[in-house]
Amino acid sequence: MKLYNLNLSNFATKSRLVIYEKGANVEIVPVPGSGPASPEYRVINPLGKIPCLDADGLIIAESETINEYLEEKFPSPRLLPASPEGKARVRAFTRFHDLYLEPPLRAMFAHLNPKARDEKVVTEKLADVQSRLDQLETMLAPDGFAAGADFTLADCALAPTIFFVNNLLPAFGAKPPLEGRARLAAWWSKVQTRPSVQKGLAEMSEALKAMMSGGS
Ligand SMILES: N[C@@H](CCC(=O)N[C@@H](CS)C(=O)NCC(=O)O)C(=O)O
């Protein structure tokens, strides 16, 4: 099995965390060609999105589909609870992440350079991200991991994006995102005790530094 990956990608990190947690035998490889838009990669994943998993010939796109597949293929340690209620609780976070929290943050990436910034777009998207973070604050378990006592797919989805939230929002003039959000701050400290998260976020951090300094 192979995961087509970019270390800076929060969605690819979401899947790498699952691979690291499970110690799954998945080779992590760069996308071929010049990047996700390259014809070489489009032959593999027509959506042109990272990550995608080559499961011995079956191409699986979309990080959440990949993560649920990995959960079934490599059931230990379990990252989805056994009960329908527990599963629903975790999936509420992963859907919230993919559909509501991440898209407005992503829309801000193109405006990182103050010289190429559309302030109207930034103001609108920043307000959206802030209200999603407030919603997340009310959703998080009062202590422990996102959905309760156990580390789950919910934490794998949230950690890479909250890494971006913490590192990039202040560049848009926002106050530190953990300030005034006690549950989010407590969860962030807790989730970083996990070796898989330490590894995944260190890879993102290195890639972010390289990008900021003009490297690849
Ligand atoms: N919904 C997708 C989103 C993946 C995504 O947007 N990946 C970004 C990298 S973080 C990407 O491939 N961007 C390239 C593009 O959109 O052309 C998933 O969950 O995998």
The ligand as an SDF file (V2000), in Angstrom:
LIG
                    3D

 20 19  0  0  0  0  0  0  0  0999 V2000
  -11.5210   16.6600    0.8520 N   0  0  0  0  0  0  0  0  0  0  0  0
  -10.1580   16.3180    0.5240 C   0  0  0  0  0  0  0  0  0  0  0  0
   -9.3380   17.5830    0.5520 C   0  0  0  0  0  0  0  0  0  0  0  0
   -7.9020   17.3400    0.1140 C   0  0  0  0  0  0  0  0  0  0  0  0
   -7.1840   18.6260   -0.2480 C   0  0  0  0  0  0  0  0  0  0  0  0
   -7.7970   19.6910   -0.4540 O   0  0  0  0  0  0  0  0  0  0  0  0
   -5.8640   18.5130   -0.3500 N   0  0  0  0  0  0  0  0  0  0  0  0
   -5.0830   19.6370   -0.7470 C   0  0  0  0  0  0  0  0  0  0  0  0
   -3.7460   19.6000   -0.0190 C   0  0  0  0  0  0  0  0  0  0  0  0
   -3.9870   19.8910    1.7200 S   0  0  0  0  0  0  0  0  0  0  0  0
   -4.8170   19.5520   -2.2320 C   0  0  0  0  0  0  0  0  0  0  0  0
   -4.6690   18.4760   -2.7690 O   0  0  0  0  0  0  0  0  0  0  0  0
   -4.7640   20.6930   -2.9030 N   0  0  0  0  0  0  0  0  0  0  0  0
   -4.4360   20.7530   -4.2870 C   0  0  0  0  0  0  0  0  0  0  0  0
   -5.5680   21.2600   -5.1260 C   0  0  0  0  0  0  0  0  0  0  0  0
   -6.6710   21.4850   -4.5870 O   0  0  0  0  0  0  0  0  0  0  0  0
   -5.3340   21.4550   -6.3050 O   0  0  0  0  0  0  0  0  0  0  0  0
   -9.6430   15.2560    1.5100 C   0  0  0  0  0  0  0  0  0  0  0  0
  -10.2250   15.1060    2.5960 O   0  0  0  0  0  0  0  0  0  0  0  0
   -8.6880   14.5220    1.1810 O   0  0  0  0  0  0  0  0  0  0  0  0
  1  2  1  0
  2  3  1  0
  2 18  1  0
  3  4  1  0
  4  5  1  0
  5  6  2  0
  5  7  1  0
  7  8  1  0
  8  9  1  0
  8 11  1  0
  9 10  1  0
 11 12  2  0
 11 13  1  0
 13 14  1  0
 14 15  1  0
 15 16  2  0
 15 17  1  0
 18 19  2  0
 18 20  1  0
M  END
$$$$
